[in-house]
Structures are given as structure tokens and as C-alpha cells.
Amino acid sequence: MDNSISKLVNGLDALSSDRLKTESNNQELGQAEFLELMMTQLQNQDPLNPAESGEFLSQIAQFGTVNGITELQQSFSNLASSLQSSQALQASTMVGRSVLVEHDQFQVNGTGASSVAVDLPQSVADLQVTIRDAAGQLVKQFTFGPQSAGVLDIQWDGIGDQGERVANGVYTVEAEALIDGQNQSLSTLIVAPVESVSLSRDGGDPTLNVANLGSVALGSVRRVL
């Protein structure tokens, strides 16, 4: 006579496969099915060839593993939802404020100083920052000399090298530093106001709609002002 434990094995395997494929969250139903199969196996096993306790315990452990996977998936899902809600709340608090983000273009509108910055990955022997207009013409150049690692904030009053106030429009900032005897280009950052926030329908990170820049990932924000 076939050992009825094989029926339990097959039944549990089918249950495990079905739970993993359908990602069912109905834990009580799974436990009820398992207990029903276990009792059926115990009631119908051959008295002369009873189920091996080791194999029986192995199937219980297998059921527990599947339950654990389902619970772990649910925990991760709950955590992801919590993080997304937290990110959405964090992003919403930035509307109406200015942020420092990595970019090389900024807007001059004649209402005040323009704020830019340079990201220094290490100490440099000399740093030069150049501002160009939309046509690529140099309008302002800063020489800062030796600088330590970190973010260097720069305020530009909109006055060019010739002492004239520049026209409103889009300008480009470039940074070059002397590092280990060689000139290297560095990342620049600009300050811009956040106008609104867009939330992803597929659970992705929120994006900030920044004036004159468009969509900016929340994770790219270096500083909130």
C-alpha cells in the first residue's frame, strides 16, 4: 500500500506552488487546508506502515516556510507603502521653497542675486567658476584659489566682468579645479524654487517640478532652503 504521507507531500507542494503563484494573502485558508490534509493523512495511514516522523516534520517546516515568505512579502509591501507615503509628504513640504539640485543652467530675472554652488569632492589647489550666456559668451568669471572639500555656495549679483548688469535669461555655470596638477571639471548646483509635486501612479518616487528646470527627482535634492 502506498504510504499516505506521499499524498500529504503532494498536497502541500500543490498548496505551496499555488500560494506562491497567486501571492494569496489568505493565511487562515492556507492553515485550514494544511490541517485538513494532516488529519486526513493521520486517519488514513497504514497502521503497518505509518508516516515517518522526520518526513512529516519536514512538510510542516515547508508549510511554515511558505507562510513565512507570504508574511515577509506582505511586510515588505507595507513598508514600501509607508515609505512612499513618507516621501510624498516630504516632497509636498517643499512646494514654495527653494532647493539646491545638480544642474548647470539657471535663470536670471533681474530681481536679485542668483545662487549657484560647486561640489568639491576633495581639496583643490585652485578653483575657477565661469558663467556664460545663452550664446556661450563668457560674462563672469570667479577665481577662488585653494578650496577644501565640500559644497561651495556662490552668490552672483548679475553684474558681468565689464561692470554691466546682464540681461534676463538663461545662463550656464561651469566649474574647473586644479586637482593633483590637472584641471578637472566639477559638478555644479543651482538654487531654484519648487512649484509643485508629481506623484507616480506605479509607486515610484515623487518628482519635484522646479521652476525653469522641469521635473527633478526627489533624491537629487542636495539641500532644502
C-alpha positions in Angstrom: 0.0 0.0 0.0 1.3 3.4 -0.8 2.3 5.5 2.2 -0.3 8.2 2.6 2.4 10.7 3.6 3.0 11.0 -0.2 -0.5 12.3 -0.6 0.3 14.9 2.1 3.5 15.8 0.4 1.8 16.2 -3.0 -1.0 18.2 -1.4 1.4 20.5 0.4 3.5 21.0 -2.7 0.4 22.0 -4.7 -0.6 24.4 -1.9 2.9 26.0 -1.8 3.1 26.3 -5.5 -0.4 27.8 -5.7 0.3 30.3 -2.9 3.5 31.5 -4.5 2.0 31.9 -8.0 -1.2 33.7 -6.9 0.5 35.6 -4.0 -2.6 34.9 -1.9 -2.7 36.7 1.4 -5.4 34.4 2.9 -3.3 32.9 5.6 -6.2 31.3 7.5 -7.4 29.4 4.5 -3.9 28.0 3.9 -3.7 26.8 7.6 -7.1 25.2 7.3 -6.1 23.3 4.2 -2.9 22.1 5.8 -4.7 20.9 8.9 -7.3 19.1 6.8 -4.6 17.3 4.8 -2.7 16.4 8.0 -5.8 14.9 9.7 -6.7 13.0 6.5 -3.2 11.6 6.4 -3.2 10.6 10.1 -6.7 9.0 9.8 -5.9 7.0 6.6 -2.3 6.0 7.1 -1.4 2.3 7.0 -1.0 1.1 10.7 1.7 -1.3 9.5 3.5 1.5 7.6 2.9 4.7 9.5 4.3 8.0 8.3 7.9 8.7 9.1 8.1 11.5 11.7 11.1 13.1 10.1 9.3 13.4 6.7 6.2 14.6 8.4 8.0 17.3 10.3 9.8 18.3 7.1 6.4 19.0 5.5 5.3 21.1 8.5 8.6 23.1 8.1 7.9 23.5 4.4 4.4 24.9 5.1 5.9 27.2 7.7 8.5 28.5 5.2 5.7 29.3 2.6 3.7 31.1 5.3 6.9 33.0 6.2 7.5 34.0 2.6 3.9 35.3 2.3 4.2 37.2 5.5 7.6 38.6 4.5 6.1 39.8 1.2 3.3 41.4 3.0 5.7 43.1 5.4 7.8 44.5 2.5 4.7 45.7 0.8 3.5 47.5 3.9 7.0 49.0 4.3 7.1 50.2 0.7 3.7 51.8 1.1 4.8 53.5 4.3 8.0 54.8 2.6 6.1 56.1 -0.4 3.6 58.0 1.8 6.5 59.4 3.8 8.3 60.5 0.6 5.1 62.1 -0.8 4.6 64.0 2.5 8.3 65.1 2.4 8.0 66.3 -1.2 4.8 68.2 -0.5 6.5 70.3 2.2 9.0 71.6 -0.4 6.4 73.4 -2.5 7.0 77.1 -2.4 10.6 76.6 -1.1 13.9 76.6 -3.0 16.1 73.5 -3.4 19.7 73.0 -4.3 20.0 70.5 -7.2 22.7 69.4 -9.5 22.4 71.4 -12.8 24.4 73.7 -14.9 21.7 76.2 -16.0 19.8 78.9 -14.1 17.6 81.8 -14.7 18.5 85.5 -14.2 15.4 87.7 -13.8 16.9 90.9 -12.5 15.1 90.7 -9.1 18.2 89.8 -7.1 21.3 87.7 -6.8 21.5 84.2 -8.4 22.6 81.4 -6.2 24.8 78.6 -7.6 27.2 76.2 -6.0 30.1 73.8 -6.8 30.5 70.3 -5.4 34.2 69.7 -4.4 34.9 66.0 -3.9 38.2 66.8 -2.4 40.5 69.8 -1.7 41.7 71.6 -4.7 44.7 73.8 -5.4 42.7 76.3 -7.4 39.0 76.8 -8.4 37.5 78.8 -11.3 33.8 79.3 -11.9 32.6 80.6 -15.3 29.2 81.9 -16.2 28.1 82.1 -19.8 25.1 83.5 -21.6 22.7 81.6 -23.9 25.1 82.2 -26.8 28.0 80.7 -25.0 29.7 84.0 -24.4 31.7 84.5 -21.1 30.0 87.1 -18.9 31.5 86.5 -15.5 34.5 84.5 -14.1 35.3 83.9 -10.5 38.7 82.8 -9.2 38.6 81.3 -5.7 42.1 79.8 -5.3 42.6 76.8 -2.9 39.4 75.3 -1.5 38.5 72.5 0.9 36.2 69.6 0.0 32.5 70.2 0.2 29.8 72.4 -1.4 30.9 75.9 -2.1 28.0 78.4 -2.3 28.3 81.3 -4.7 26.1 84.4 -4.9 26.2 86.3 -8.2 24.7 89.8 -8.3 24.1 89.7 -12.1 27.0 92.1 -12.8 29.3 90.9 -15.6 33.1 91.3 -15.8 32.7 94.6 -17.6 30.6 96.1 -14.8 27.3 95.9 -16.7 24.1 94.3 -15.5 23.4 91.3 -17.7 20.1 90.8 -19.5 17.4 88.5 -18.1 17.5 85.0 -19.5 19.1 81.5 -19.1 22.8 81.3 -18.1 25.2 78.4 -17.8 27.6 77.8 -14.9 30.9 75.8 -15.3 33.5 74.9 -12.7 37.0 73.8 -13.2 39.5 72.9 -10.5 43.2 72.1 -10.3 43.5 68.7 -8.7 46.8 66.8 -8.4 48.3 69.1 -11.0 45.5 68.6 -13.6 42.4 70.7 -14.4 39.2 68.8 -13.9 35.6 69.8 -14.5 33.3 69.6 -11.4 29.6 69.2 -10.9 27.7 72.5 -10.4 24.5 73.0 -8.5 21.8 75.7 -8.7 19.1 77.0 -6.4 15.6 77.1 -7.8 12.0 77.2 -6.4 9.7 74.2 -6.3 6.4 74.9 -7.9 4.6 71.6 -7.5 5.0 67.8 -6.8 4.1 64.9 -9.1 3.3 61.5 -7.6 3.9 58.3 -9.6 1.0 56.0 -10.3 3.2 52.9 -10.3 4.6 53.5 -6.8 7.8 55.3 -7.9 9.5 58.2 -6.1 7.8 61.6 -6.3 9.3 64.2 -8.6 9.5 67.9 -8.0 8.5 70.4 -10.6 11.2 73.1 -10.3 10.9 76.5 -12.0 12.9 76.7 -15.2 14.2 73.1 -14.8 11.1 70.9 -15.1 10.9 67.6 -13.3 13.6 66.8 -10.7 13.9 63.6 -8.8 13.4 63.9 -5.1 16.6 62.0 -4.4 18.6 64.5 -6.4 17.9 67.4 -3.9 21.0 68.3 -2.0 19.6 70.9 0.2 16.2 72.5 1.0 16.4 76.2 1.6 
